[in-house]
Amino acid sequence: MRVLALVVALLVAAAISPAPARSAEAEIAPACADPGHREFDFWMGHWAVTAPSGQDLGFTDNTPMAGGCGFLETVHDAHDGPPGIAYNVFDQHRRSWTQLWSAPGSVVRLEGARQPDGRIVAIGTILFTAQNVERLLRVTWVPETDDSVRQEFEVRDTEASDWTRLFVRIYRRVT
């Protein structure tokens, strides 16, 4: 009986003992330590939004979320309409960003990546909800040398080969 009690005690002790220490090389990196998670750092903050003509279009707030694994984009138009919201996350296995955007009148799903010249280009779909029409959408974020960001929106019908510019936005950092 004593032997059985000793065996049970040893098995329980082995089951609850901490695992042996690993070397630094074997440590698992934090979930969002991949440098890809930092590719949109230029886009964080509070931004005034204008058309290329200078017309005031509102403001955008981009804030990191989920411990730096992604960011939340909130867009407020100049006419006090309901805000648009985008959730943006980096997939380190696919080496790409995914965005899910919703605003009155549209739903956007995008996937894209940083280009060698620093632009981020994402392609997906936009659903114009009132018309129930879905089109291909390409969005490009261009960090400019004056610390502004140029964002270009282009659409395409699925059977067409050419992209058509939908609009361009200029973002200037407020804070």
C-alpha positions in Angstrom: 0.0 0.0 0.0 2.9 2.3 0.9 4.4 1.7 -2.5 1.2 2.5 -4.3 0.8 5.7 -2.3 4.4 6.7 -3.2 3.8 5.9 -6.9 0.6 8.0 -6.9 2.4 10.9 -5.1 5.3 10.8 -7.6 2.8 10.8 -10.6 0.9 13.8 -9.1 4.1 15.7 -8.4 5.3 15.1 -12.0 2.0 16.2 -13.4 2.0 19.5 -11.5 5.7 20.3 -11.7 6.7 23.2 -14.0 8.2 22.3 -17.3 11.9 22.5 -17.6 13.3 25.9 -18.6 13.9 26.5 -22.3 16.7 28.2 -23.9 16.2 31.8 -25.2 16.2 30.5 -28.8 13.3 28.1 -28.0 11.1 30.8 -26.4 7.9 31.5 -28.2 7.7 35.2 -29.3 4.7 37.3 -28.2 1.7 37.0 -30.5 2.3 40.3 -32.2 6.0 40.7 -32.2 6.4 40.2 -35.9 7.6 43.4 -37.6 4.6 43.2 -40.0 2.4 44.3 -37.1 4.3 47.7 -37.2 3.7 48.4 -41.0 0.8 50.7 -40.3 2.5 52.6 -37.5 2.7 55.7 -39.7 -1.1 55.7 -39.8 -1.8 55.8 -36.1 -3.1 59.0 -34.5 -5.7 61.7 -35.1 -6.0 63.0 -38.7 -7.8 65.8 -40.5 -9.2 64.5 -43.8 -9.5 66.6 -46.9 -10.1 66.1 -50.6 -7.1 67.0 -52.8 -8.9 70.4 -53.4 -8.6 71.1 -49.7 -12.3 70.6 -48.9 -12.8 69.5 -45.3 -14.2 65.9 -45.2 -13.9 65.3 -41.4 -11.4 63.4 -39.3 -10.1 59.9 -38.7 -8.8 58.3 -35.5 -6.6 55.2 -35.8 -5.8 53.5 -32.5 -3.9 50.3 -31.8 -5.9 47.5 -30.3 -5.5 43.9 -29.0 -2.0 44.6 -27.6 -0.7 45.9 -31.0 -2.1 43.0 -33.0 -4.2 45.4 -35.0 -5.9 48.7 -35.0 -9.3 50.4 -35.0 -10.0 53.1 -37.6 -12.9 55.4 -36.8 -13.9 57.9 -39.6 -16.1 60.9 -38.8 -17.4 62.9 -41.7 -17.7 66.7 -41.8 -21.5 66.5 -41.8 -21.9 64.7 -38.5 -23.1 61.5 -40.0 -22.7 58.2 -38.3 -19.0 57.2 -38.1 -17.5 54.4 -40.2 -15.5 51.7 -38.4 -12.7 49.5 -39.7 -11.0 46.6 -37.9 -7.5 46.0 -39.2 -5.3 43.0 -38.3 -2.0 41.6 -39.6 -1.8 37.9 -40.4 1.9 37.0 -39.9 1.5 33.6 -41.6 0.0 35.1 -44.8 2.2 38.3 -44.5 -0.9 40.5 -45.2 -3.3 42.9 -43.6 -7.1 42.3 -43.5 -9.6 45.1 -43.1 -13.3 44.8 -42.4 -15.1 48.2 -42.8 -18.6 49.2 -42.2 -20.3 52.5 -42.6 -23.8 53.6 -43.6 -24.2 52.6 -47.2 -21.2 50.2 -47.6 -19.3 47.2 -46.3 -15.7 46.7 -47.3 -13.5 43.6 -47.1 -9.8 44.0 -48.0 -6.6 42.1 -47.9 -3.2 43.6 -48.8 0.4 44.1 -48.0 3.2 46.6 -47.8 5.0 47.2 -51.1 8.8 47.8 -51.4 8.2 51.5 -51.9 6.4 51.8 -48.6 2.8 52.0 -49.9 0.3 49.5 -48.6 -2.1 48.2 -51.3 -5.2 46.2 -50.4 -7.7 44.6 -52.7 -11.1 43.2 -52.0 -14.8 44.1 -52.4 -17.1 46.9 -51.5 -20.8 46.3 -51.2 -23.0 49.3 -51.8 -25.8 48.3 -49.5 -28.6 50.5 -50.8 -28.2 49.2 -54.4 -27.1 45.7 -53.3 -24.2 46.0 -55.7 -20.7 44.6 -55.0 -17.6 45.7 -56.9 -13.9 45.1 -56.6 -12.1 47.7 -54.6 -8.4 48.6 -54.4 -7.2 51.0 -51.6 -3.7 52.4 -51.5 -2.2 54.1 -48.5 0.8 56.3 -49.5 2.9 57.9 -46.7 4.1 61.3 -48.0 7.3 63.0 -47.1 5.4 65.9 -45.4 4.0 63.3 -42.8 0.6 63.3 -44.6 -1.0 60.2 -46.0 -2.7 60.0 -49.4 -5.4 57.3 -49.7 -6.6 56.3 -53.1 -9.8 54.3 -53.7 -10.4 52.6 -57.0 -13.2 50.3 -58.2 -13.6 47.8 -60.9 -16.4 45.6 -62.2 -15.6 41.9 -62.0 -15.5 41.5 -65.8 -13.6 44.8 -66.5 -9.8 45.0 -66.6 -9.3 48.6 -65.7 -9.5 50.3 -62.4 -11.6 53.5 -62.1 -10.7 56.1 -59.4 -13.5 56.4 -56.9 -11.9 59.2 -54.8 -8.7 60.3 -53.1 -8.3 61.5 -49.5 -5.5 63.5 -47.9 -4.8 62.9 -44.2 -2.9 65.4 -42.1 -1.8 64.5 -38.6 -3.5 66.6 -35.9 -2.0 64.7 -32.9 
